[in-house]
């Protein structure tokens, strides 16, 4: 059996991608304020997200004719996955 030959492709270096990041993050001319919601805005965003999630789950439940118990089990799986691998973002 012949060994598998690997082609030598040039690969980008981390230095190139870091330098791009450094240029963006060190540009002091960008004076963009981070969005900081008020308590009311934040509550509104959270309530809207909950409504969207509920609607999506209800539509799924109706389309697959699932029981409430099945949907709750599905939500448990999603919650476990969320805890295991939280999305990349600010803590």
C-alpha positions, 0 to 999 in steps of 0.5 A: 500500500502506497503512503498518502502524499500530502501536498505542501500548501502555503499556509497563512501565518497567525502574524498576518491575521494578528496584524489585521486585528491590531490595526482594527483594535488600535485605531484610535480614530474609531470613536464608536460607543458600545451600545448600553441599553437602559433597563427598560430597553433591556427588558424589552429585548429580553421579552421580545426574544422570549416571545420569538422563542415561544412562537418558534417552539409552538410552531415546531410543536404543531408541525411535528405534533409533539407533546408538551413533554417532548418539547420540554425534553427538547428544551432540556437538551438545548439548555444542556448544550448551551451550558456546555458550549456557551456562545462566544461573546462577552461575559 
